[in-house]
């Protein structure tokens, strides 16, 4: 696996790392970030906390839904459903990371609710580094961390490394090197 990595906020990478935070949105970019963080953690004898921040999708009519007499429990069951889906996806990602068999790496999942732009910097203060996946293509602009990686980097006191998975075909590799050379 080859990665294109960028230290987004210009902080120095510490010589010793004990804890690495990896915010994920279950995309391929998040998987690449987790793989990279696991490699780093193994070489530095660090632990990895995999964070997923979930929020209810925007639903402008939710207020109307309640006004029209919908029982509060139906609304809460939607929230419970989103929470349960996020929990299952995070557990699956953690189990996959553990199966990769990187010796000595302690990996745990952390599930939080709220706005990722607020939650990630708040939690990052406890870590030596944040490793986050970044989306390259235009179609990914609406995905959760396509914009979050850009937003949170300046608000975090430890180094923030964004990771892109390098494509396998030669033309894409050449294009990725040209477009990211100034950022790597």
C-alpha positions as CSV (number, residue, x, y, z in Angstrom):
1,X,0.0,0.0,0.0
2,X,1.3,3.4,-0.9
3,X,0.1,6.6,0.7
4,X,0.3,10.3,0.0
5,X,0.5,12.1,3.4
6,X,0.4,15.7,4.3
7,X,1.0,17.4,7.6
8,X,-1.8,19.9,7.4
9,X,-1.1,22.3,10.3
10,X,2.7,22.5,10.1
11,X,3.2,21.0,13.6
12,X,6.3,19.0,14.2
13,X,5.8,15.2,14.3
14,X,6.8,14.1,17.8
15,X,9.7,11.7,18.2
16,X,7.7,9.6,20.5
17,X,4.0,8.9,20.1
18,X,1.8,7.2,22.6
19,X,-1.7,7.9,21.3
20,X,-3.0,8.4,17.7
21,X,-6.5,9.6,17.0
22,X,-8.1,8.5,13.7
23,X,-11.5,10.1,12.9
24,X,-13.4,8.0,10.4
25,X,-16.4,8.3,8.2
26,X,-16.2,4.7,6.8
27,X,-15.0,5.8,3.4
28,X,-12.0,4.4,1.5
29,X,-10.1,7.5,2.6
30,X,-10.8,6.7,6.3
31,X,-9.6,3.1,5.7
32,X,-6.4,4.4,4.2
33,X,-5.9,6.7,7.2
34,X,-6.5,3.9,9.6
35,X,-4.0,1.6,7.8
36,X,-1.4,4.4,7.9
37,X,-2.0,5.1,11.6
38,X,-1.7,1.4,12.4
39,X,1.6,1.3,10.7
40,X,2.8,4.4,12.6
41,X,1.5,3.0,15.9
42,X,3.3,-0.3,15.4
43,X,6.6,1.5,14.7
44,X,6.2,3.9,17.7
45,X,4.5,1.4,20.1
46,X,1.5,3.7,20.3
47,X,-2.2,3.0,20.6
48,X,-4.9,4.0,18.1
49,X,-8.3,5.4,18.9
50,X,-10.7,5.2,16.0
51,X,-13.3,7.9,16.3
52,X,-16.6,8.2,14.5
53,X,-18.7,11.2,15.1
54,X,-22.3,10.7,14.1
55,X,-25.1,13.2,13.9
56,X,-28.7,12.9,12.6
57,X,-28.9,13.8,8.9
58,X,-30.4,17.2,8.4
59,X,-34.1,16.8,8.0
60,X,-35.9,20.2,7.8
61,X,-39.3,18.7,8.3
62,X,-38.4,17.1,11.7
63,X,-40.1,20.0,13.6
64,X,-43.2,19.6,11.5
65,X,-43.1,15.8,12.1
66,X,-43.3,16.5,15.8
67,X,-46.0,19.3,15.4
68,X,-48.2,16.9,13.5
69,X,-48.5,14.7,16.6
70,X,-45.8,12.2,16.0
71,X,-44.9,10.5,19.3
72,X,-41.5,11.5,20.6
73,X,-40.5,7.9,20.7
74,X,-40.7,7.6,16.9
75,X,-38.2,10.4,16.5
76,X,-36.0,8.9,19.2
77,X,-36.1,5.6,17.5
78,X,-34.7,7.2,14.4
79,X,-31.9,8.5,16.5
80,X,-31.4,5.1,18.0
81,X,-31.3,3.5,14.6
82,X,-28.6,5.9,13.3
83,X,-26.6,5.3,16.5
84,X,-26.9,1.6,16.1
85,X,-25.8,1.7,12.5
86,X,-22.7,3.8,13.4
87,X,-21.9,1.4,16.3
88,X,-22.0,-1.6,14.0
89,X,-19.9,0.1,11.3
90,X,-17.3,1.2,13.8
91,X,-17.1,-2.2,15.4
92,X,-16.6,-3.8,12.0
93,X,-13.8,-1.4,11.2
94,X,-12.1,-2.0,14.5
95,X,-12.4,-5.8,14.1
96,X,-10.9,-5.5,10.6
97,X,-8.0,-3.4,11.9
98,X,-7.3,-6.0,14.7
99,X,-7.4,-8.9,12.1
100,X,-4.6,-7.2,10.2
101,X,-2.4,-8.4,13.0
102,X,-0.1,-5.5,13.7
103,X,1.7,-6.8,16.7
104,X,1.5,-4.7,19.8
105,X,-1.0,-2.1,18.6
106,X,-3.9,-1.5,20.9
107,X,-6.8,-0.2,18.8
108,X,-10.2,0.9,20.3
109,X,-13.3,2.5,18.9
110,X,-14.8,5.7,20.2
111,X,-18.3,6.7,19.2
112,X,-19.5,10.3,19.8
113,X,-22.5,12.3,18.6
114,X,-22.4,15.9,17.5
115,X,-20.7,18.0,15.0
116,X,-17.3,16.5,13.9
117,X,-15.8,20.0,13.5
118,X,-16.4,20.6,17.2
119,X,-15.9,17.1,18.6
120,X,-12.6,16.2,16.9
121,X,-10.6,19.2,18.1
122,X,-12.0,18.7,21.6
123,X,-10.9,15.1,21.8
124,X,-7.6,15.7,19.9
125,X,-6.1,17.5,22.9
126,X,-5.5,14.1,24.5
127,X,-3.5,12.7,21.6
128,X,0.0,13.0,20.1
129,X,-1.2,13.0,16.5
130,X,-4.4,13.0,14.4
131,X,-4.5,10.9,11.2
132,X,-7.5,11.6,9.0
133,X,-8.5,10.5,5.5
134,X,-8.8,13.1,2.8
135,X,-11.0,12.9,-0.3
136,X,-9.4,13.8,-3.6
137,X,-12.2,13.6,-6.1
138,X,-15.0,16.1,-6.8
139,X,-17.7,13.6,-6.1
140,X,-16.6,13.2,-2.5
141,X,-17.0,16.9,-1.6
142,X,-20.2,16.2,0.2
143,X,-18.8,13.4,2.3
144,X,-18.3,14.0,6.0
145,X,-14.5,14.2,6.2
146,X,-13.9,15.7,2.8
147,X,-14.5,19.1,4.4
148,X,-13.9,18.2,8.0
149,X,-10.2,17.4,7.5
150,X,-9.7,21.0,6.1
151,X,-11.7,22.5,8.9
152,X,-10.2,20.8,11.9
153,X,-6.5,21.0,11.1
154,X,-6.0,24.6,12.2
155,X,-8.0,24.0,15.5
156,X,-5.8,21.1,16.7
157,X,-2.6,21.6,18.7
158,X,-1.0,18.3,17.7
159,X,0.1,17.3,14.2
160,X,-2.7,16.5,11.8
161,X,-1.7,14.1,9.0
162,X,-4.1,13.7,6.1
163,X,-3.8,10.5,4.1
164,X,-4.8,9.8,0.5
165,X,-4.4,6.3,-0.9
166,X,-2.3,6.3,-4.0
167,X,-4.0,4.8,-7.0
168,X,-2.6,1.7,-8.6
169,X,-2.5,2.6,-12.3
170,X,0.6,4.5,-13.6
171,X,-1.3,7.5,-15.0
172,X,-3.2,8.2,-11.8
173,X,0.0,7.8,-9.8
174,X,1.7,10.3,-12.0
175,X,-1.2,12.8,-11.6
176,X,-1.4,12.3,-7.9
177,X,2.3,13.1,-7.5
178,X,2.0,16.2,-9.6
179,X,-1.1,17.5,-7.8
180,X,0.2,16.7,-4.3
181,X,3.9,17.4,-4.6
182,X,3.6,20.8,-3.1
183,X,1.6,19.4,-0.1
184,X,3.8,16.4,0.8
